[in-house]
Amino acid sequence: MSNLQRIIWLASYPKSGNTWMRSLLAHYFMPKGQAPDINNLRQFTTGDIRKDFFARANGGTPFVTDSVEDWMQMRTKALRLIAASKPNHHFVKTHCQAIRLFDQDVIPPEVTAAAIYVMRNPFDLAPSFARHQRCDLDTAIDMMLNPEMMTKFDQGIFEFLGSWGNHLSVWTQAPGLPLHVVRYEDLLTKPGPTMRALLGKFLKVDVDSKKLAYAIKSTSFDAMKKQEETLGFGERPPGMEAFFAKGRAGVWRDDLTPAQVGRLREAFLPVLEQWYPEMLKDTAEFAAQT
């Protein structure tokens, strides 16, 4: 493959199931027994915040900056190196929005082959995102509603998230991008058909039923939680008690107040109507309890 359009993005808002998807794909595509544990997923996939690629793009010296514009300029170079790091199509994790900043594409078409977008409903995502950000729920919801939301890592690498609704809409409406959407909730309730659609219809591979069953069993929430308890998890932010905390749908009923459900519902109603219509009635009734 001569061009650099090799990246298949594994895109999501944080805490939407990206690690789960990466593990599923690794256990399906790699030989049985050779799939990496949760701390070594870069053996199969990589991510767009790897500081070693930014250092290479910076001439071999660590890249450190407080400037988003400088980060964007270096990101474009780093992504070319990431794309070129493997000879064929390969998966790259991102939490960034597919937008333009400083006249540059955050997700450049010249390195992009396709994208898999993993989404999770905002009501269940909010408690998980609060734990991830080590903040209270109202602050986490403020972040999810913030169209300018951005996170920064110690080495000066940023992630532009924006709001949950904008993130989802920008990715799912990206012009010309071959895209497959996976709902976290569907992975929970019907993992087999959900992964068959991804593998067979989108990635165009002949689905091996035994391999798929093994991948699903090996990457169950309980299995990954046990790995974290035994091995730790390098992607867990400092101060976060557990990356794999609950991993089920419907936790919002116990974790959120009616006012918090109402805020999320009001802010994201058009997106919910398109992607989560089955939640409209329950969330409206819950929010009305205020």
C-alpha positions in Angstrom: 0.0 0.0 0.0 1.8 3.1 -1.2 -0.4 5.9 0.1 -0.9 6.7 3.8 -4.7 6.2 3.9 -4.2 3.2 6.3 -5.8 4.3 9.6 -9.2 2.8 10.6 -10.2 5.1 13.4 -11.7 3.6 16.6 -13.4 6.8 17.6 -15.5 7.5 20.7 -16.2 10.0 23.4 -14.3 8.9 26.5 -15.9 6.1 28.5 -18.0 4.8 25.6 -16.4 1.4 25.1 -13.3 2.1 23.1 -11.1 -0.2 25.2 -13.7 -3.0 24.9 -13.9 -2.6 21.1 -10.1 -2.7 20.8 -10.0 -5.8 23.0 -12.7 -7.5 20.9 -10.9 -6.8 17.7 -7.6 -8.0 19.1 -9.0 -11.2 20.3 -10.8 -11.9 17.0 -7.9 -11.0 14.6 -4.9 -12.3 16.6 -4.1 -16.0 17.0 -5.8 -17.6 20.0 -3.7 -17.1 23.1 -1.7 -14.3 21.6 -4.1 -11.4 22.0 -2.7 -8.8 24.4 -4.0 -8.0 27.9 -5.6 -4.6 28.5 -2.2 -3.1 29.2 -0.6 -4.2 25.9 -3.3 -3.3 23.4 -0.8 -1.3 21.4 0.5 -4.6 20.2 -2.6 -4.7 18.0 -3.9 -1.1 17.9 -2.3 2.3 18.7 -3.6 5.7 19.7 -3.3 9.3 18.4 -1.8 10.6 21.7 1.4 8.5 21.8 4.2 10.7 22.9 6.8 8.6 21.1 5.3 9.4 17.7 5.1 13.1 18.7 8.8 13.0 19.7 9.7 11.4 16.4 7.7 14.1 14.6 9.6 16.7 16.7 13.0 15.5 15.4 13.6 13.0 18.2 13.1 15.2 21.2 10.1 15.1 23.5 7.3 17.3 22.4 6.1 19.7 25.1 3.8 22.6 24.6 0.9 24.6 26.1 -0.2 25.8 22.7 -3.1 24.1 20.9 -1.9 25.5 17.6 1.6 24.0 18.1 0.0 20.7 19.0 -2.1 20.7 15.9 0.9 21.3 13.7 2.8 18.5 15.3 -0.2 16.2 15.4 -0.4 16.3 11.6 3.2 15.1 11.4 2.7 12.5 14.1 -0.3 11.0 12.4 1.6 10.6 9.2 4.2 8.6 11.1 1.4 6.5 12.8 -0.2 5.8 9.4 3.2 4.7 8.0 4.0 2.6 11.0 2.3 -0.5 9.5 2.1 -1.5 5.8 -1.6 -2.0 5.6 -4.9 -0.8 7.2 -4.6 -0.7 11.0 -6.7 0.5 13.9 -6.0 3.8 15.8 -7.9 4.9 18.9 -9.0 8.5 19.1 -11.3 10.6 21.4 -10.9 13.7 19.2 -13.7 15.3 17.2 -13.4 15.1 13.4 -13.2 18.8 12.9 -10.8 21.5 11.7 -8.6 23.5 14.0 -6.2 26.3 12.8 -7.1 25.4 9.2 -6.0 21.8 9.7 -8.0 18.6 9.9 -7.9 16.9 13.4 -8.7 13.7 11.5 -6.8 14.2 8.2 -8.3 12.5 5.1 -4.8 11.7 3.8 -4.2 9.2 6.5 -7.7 7.9 6.9 -9.2 4.8 5.4 -12.4 4.5 7.5 -13.8 4.8 11.0 -15.6 2.8 13.6 -17.6 5.0 16.0 -18.5 3.6 19.4 -21.2 5.6 21.2 -22.8 5.3 24.6 -25.9 7.0 25.8 -25.1 10.2 27.8 -27.1 9.2 30.9 -24.9 6.1 31.6 -21.8 7.8 30.3 -22.0 10.7 32.7 -21.3 8.8 36.0 -18.4 6.9 34.3 -17.1 10.1 32.8 -17.2 11.7 36.3 -15.1 8.9 37.7 -12.7 9.2 34.8 -12.3 13.0 35.3 -12.3 12.6 39.1 -15.0 15.2 39.6 -18.6 15.3 40.7 -21.5 14.5 38.4 -22.6 18.1 37.8 -19.1 19.1 36.8 -18.9 16.1 34.5 -22.2 17.0 32.9 -20.9 20.6 32.4 -18.0 19.1 30.5 -20.2 16.9 28.4 -22.3 20.0 27.4 -19.2 22.2 26.7 -18.7 22.7 23.0 -15.0 23.7 23.7 -14.2 20.8 26.0 -10.6 19.8 25.7 -8.3 17.6 27.8 -4.5 18.0 28.0 -1.8 15.5 28.9 1.4 16.2 30.8 3.5 16.1 27.7 1.5 18.8 25.9 -0.7 16.6 23.8 -4.4 17.6 23.7 -7.7 15.9 22.9 -10.4 18.0 21.5 -13.7 16.5 22.7 -16.3 19.2 22.5 -19.8 18.3 23.7 -21.1 14.7 23.7 -23.7 15.6 21.1 -21.4 17.5 18.8 -18.8 14.7 19.0 -21.4 12.1 17.9 -22.9 14.3 15.2 -19.6 15.4 13.7 -18.4 11.9 13.4 -21.6 10.3 12.1 -22.1 13.1 9.6 -18.5 13.4 8.3 -18.8 13.7 4.5 -17.1 11.0 2.5 -15.9 9.0 5.5 -16.6 5.2 5.4 -18.1 4.8 8.8 -19.7 2.1 11.0 -21.5 3.0 14.2 -21.6 0.7 17.2 -23.8 1.4 20.2 -22.3 0.3 23.5 -25.7 -0.9 24.6 -25.9 -3.2 21.6 -22.5 -4.7 22.4 -24.0 -5.5 25.9 -27.3 -7.0 24.8 -26.4 -8.6 21.4 -22.6 -8.8 21.0 -22.7 -11.5 18.4 -24.9 -9.8 15.8 -23.3 -6.4 16.5 -19.8 -7.7 15.9 -20.9 -9.8 12.9 -22.3 -6.6 11.3 -19.0 -4.8 12.0 -16.7 -7.6 10.8 -18.7 -9.0 7.9 -20.6 -6.0 6.5 -18.2 -3.2 7.2 -14.7 -4.7 7.4 -15.6 -7.3 4.7 -14.0 -10.3 6.4 -15.5 -13.8 6.5 -16.7 -14.2 10.1 -15.4 -17.2 11.9 -18.1 -18.1 14.5 -15.8 -19.9 16.9 -13.3 -17.1 16.8 -16.0 -14.5 17.4 -17.5 -16.5 20.3 -14.0 -16.8 21.9 -13.4 -13.0 21.4 -16.7 -12.1 23.1 -16.1 -14.5 26.0 -12.5 -13.3 26.5 -13.5 -9.6 26.6 -16.5 -9.7 28.8 -16.7 -6.9 31.3 -16.0 -9.3 34.2 -12.9 -10.6 32.3 -11.5 -7.1 31.8 -12.3 -6.0 35.3 -10.5 -9.0 36.6 -7.5 -8.1 34.5 -7.5 -4.6 35.9 -7.7 -6.0 39.5 -4.8 -8.4 38.8 -2.5 -6.4 36.5 -3.6 -2.8 37.0 -4.4 -0.7 33.9 -2.0 1.9 32.5 -4.7 4.0 30.8 -6.5 4.5 34.2 -6.1 8.2 35.2 -4.2 8.9 38.4 -6.7 8.9 41.3 -9.4 6.9 39.5 -10.3 4.0 41.7 -11.3 1.6 38.8 -11.4 2.0 35.1 -13.8 -0.9 34.7 -16.4 0.0 37.3 -19.9 -1.0 36.3 -20.1 -1.7 32.6 -23.9 -2.2 32.3 -26.7 -0.2 30.9 -29.3 1.6 33.0 -27.0 2.8 35.8 -28.3 6.3 35.3 -31.5 5.5 37.2 -29.4 5.0 40.4 -26.6 7.5 39.8 -28.3 10.6 38.4 -30.9 13.0 39.9 -34.0 13.9 37.9 -32.5 17.4 37.4 -29.3 15.9 35.9 -31.3 13.6 33.6 -33.3 16.7 32.5 -30.2 18.7 31.7 -28.7 15.9 29.5 -32.1 15.3 27.9 -32.7 18.9 27.0 -29.2 19.5 25.7 -29.0 16.4 23.5 -32.7 15.8 22.6 -32.2 15.9 18.7 -29.3 13.4 19.0 -31.3 11.2 21.4 -34.2 11.2 19.0 -32.0 9.8 16.3 -29.8 7.4 18.2 -31.6 6.5 21.4 -35.4 6.9 20.8 -36.1 4.0 23.2 -34.8 6.2 26.1 -37.0 9.2 25.4 -40.1 8.1 27.4 -38.2 6.8 30.5 -35.9 9.8 30.7 -38.8 12.2 30.3 -40.7 10.5 33.1 -37.6 10.4 35.4 -36.8 14.1 34.8 -40.4 15.1 35.5 -39.9 13.9 39.1 -38.2 17.2 40.0 
